[in-house]
Amino acid sequence: MSSDRLSEQGEKIKFIYKGIEMSGIVVSHDSRQFNIKLSSGYNISVPNDSIEITESERIQVSHQHSSPSHDQDAEVEIIATGGTIASRVDYITGAVTPVFDPGILGENIPNINSFRYDVKIMDPILSENMTPEIWQNIGNMVKESQMVGRSTIILHGTDTMAYTASALAFMFRSLHRPVILVGSQRSSDRPSTDAFLNLEAALEFSRINIGEVGICMHSSISDTSVSLLRGVRTRKMHSSRRDAFRSPSVPPMASYVNGSSSVNPDTTPCSTDSLDFKPSLEKKVSLVYFHPMMEPEDFSALSEGKKIVVIAGTGMGHVSSKLFEPLKELSKEGTRFMMTTQCLGGRVDLDVYSTGRRLTELGVIPLGDMFPETALVKAMHVAANYPEEKFRETMISNMRGEILSREVEF
Amino acid sequence: MVDADEEPPKEINRNALKKAIATSIYLNCITMKNVQFMRKIVVDGSNTSGFQRTAIIGIGGKIDTREGPVRISAICLEEDSCRKIEQDANIVEYSLDRLGIPLMEISTEPDIISPQHAREVAENIGSPLIAAGWLRKGADSIRQDVNFSMGYGRVEIKGVQKLSDIEQCLKYEMERQQGLGKISAFMRKTGIPEITLIESGDIFFETASNVLKRSMKAGNSIYISRLKGCAGILKNKDLRLGKELSDIVKAFGGGGLMHSDELPAFGIDDEISNIREKLGCADNDAFLIVTLKPESKNLIENELNSRIAKVYNMDLSETRYLNADGSTSFLRPLPGGARMYPETDVPILDIVTMMEEAERIKPAPLEEVISETSSRYGISQQDSETIIRKGLLNDFLSVNELIGNGSLSARLILHIIPESSKASGREIQVGDVLHLLQVSAMDGLDRDGLEYAMKLHFIDNFSPEKAWDGVKKSFISARDLSSLIERAANNPEITEKNLIPRLRAMTEKKFNPAVAMEMFRKLRNPY
């Protein structure tokens, strides 16, 4: 016999499963089975019709949606957008608690008490579900904290962190205080978590004199060093390692090693100029990754109706000559094509090979060594905020460090 | 990458899972319909990721023993942890060679009534698994975590590898707890002493104690403390509070601990009166000398006082480990359920479909294993039973794999090794013998040659290579012996009666007369 009433998540139960008496806490329960955390700590899943609940008791769960700390005189604004870093699952009750619950922070981040911070919590968003509208929301929050002289730390999922960082970088012509995106590759319940050290470093970086948007993540797989990387030059280079984020050819803007931070002088200092916040973004854009199987109709399908198409071409910026025709047609209809490279290093050059020269004739704009992702976001910003005739010039000029005048090393 | 927790784990090892399910069936457990892996947080360094993956496969089983059925609480499939190689004050060295190997944890309910019974249960559970060939060869492929309770809290003893150690360590633990019970009663009368570590100042400036000199050279400072009213309970017959405290100092990275019940010794003599004076010790007070790094003074002082409180309250629950001398030492507090997290990287796996397959490979019961081993390897039923009951099956199989001779393997395991151990005055490990056998260049190795090689290696300290050279020099090889006997058999002058003296005349090397005779008879009377 199954229980008369449904036991709820977080309820402490005694039950009989196939003649064996056990006790535990209901972690989850659906129409098919119970997931129960036994008193030994093990979780088991048992079909509904094979357990008999003999006793159940609701336990007091402190749902620690503890009022995020608000501090009028905060020096740092922490904006939690979601992602691995922003949440911590209480596996006993299944409740999700914010990772910046003061108790957890105090226990795990040694420097937290020397900072005055204010916390804003957004509905948790997985990195892959980020949209330009959310970038704009975040942009507005950053603007507000900049206006009152606060640095901003943004807790963000790692997958599309570099896009958000680029969007914020282009939205502000200058920054009064650092804007830091911080994430984690490993959730905070694992001993290998990078969440706490990344956050500790982000707090340190929030006081340095860098008026740029940076990404703050581990620089090695040991829990000892964190880098602040320039948002527009940063890529997630590994799907799982803690030191996944790199900015090839550009040294970190700042480093935090064994508890002390150092700043790279080759960065833009905080500014007192007007922020010149421009949140508008053009959304009719596309990023097309060329490959040898790409047919003209594939290319057209991905580019039609778009104002701007960033192509990730092969090598120095090439696509098959089969695509010249649709490229020409779509250009006539007003679509602008720009070229970046699929290579992880180096720049495009449309003068070296005949294909490149042909693409130039067709009006394709070469974007130097700008990353395809950065180029896409920059194009969204430029198209929405600059006059048509300035588009090309603005795209190929260096606005926020996204284009390198020379490559130092790879 | 997976071992550093830098990428998600790969798919579960189906073969290991199948064996775990089969074990669950074999031990009459209720096998789970789903397998859900957990991450058990382990931060002593034995897991590079800081956790161990583990899942319940079956629950609620039982196994029959001479003392009645013993209930099996659970069978878990886990990833094994690293093996500890060396431990220094602040550094533990681990070997990674065992990390991640599938491990089955089989736990019993508290139905075991005596140390002998514990051993029987371990035999009954383990031997069929060894016989099924599921265990890797090696001394630590079966380990027992022995749980013990006599009313003072649960003590889990780790590192019990040999079945023969179970009885010994339970006996030790029982005596230890009885002794501590007396100490607790004593302290209840005299009051709970407090340890306050103070710097020893100039007391040891010119000490003759090498132990202390070495410890100071290693960067330790010497602290002393009075233990009010504790003279005679630190080390006095079964009263051993000193060892309790000394274990704590070692476990928390200190250099070491000495106490008044064991002094004068270790080159400490003249200092004793100075210590007593400095601490204001009365005659019935004891004192401690503790060497440690100044930065760990507060930690160790706190831990020492907690230990005294633990003894005073007789709540002895903790995890301990078995030392080589059969005693046990403090390892860490007992883990709680709080350190378990669901392994979110591994989906919950439906194993109902694997039941049938697992049923087919289910291990045979112990009695069948005994007769099966006897017939498969051509050894007597009695030898087979002894090997299995003594937990020597894995050793036997390892040896047999190398020499391909069941009766000789049995003889080696049951007689030659114990006898050689006795003769050489040290306990010879099967691992050492395997090493000797690996370099054997003998074809047709026989008992005499093997015994001689054992003597040369373990008693005369010849290297394995040299030992076999010695055997070759003294013993005729099987091939040479058979050609010699062929010649003899073709010689009509040679009969069974004069065979052995004639053979002795033909070679200076030793041979086994019984073997020679048998070969001769076979050649003469092939039918």
Interface residues (C-beta under 8 A of the other chain):
Chain A: Y17 K18 G19 I20 M22 V27 Q33 N35 K37 L38 S39 S40 G41 Y42 N43 I44 S45 V46 P47 Y91 I92 R186 S187 D189 R190 P191 S192 I221 S239 S240 R241 R242
Chain B: M1 A4 D5 E6 E7 P8 I30 M32 K33 N34 Q36 M38 R39 K40 I41 V43 S49 G50 F51 T54 A55 I56 I59 G60 A74 C76 G336 G337 A338 R339 M340 Y341 P342 T344 I348
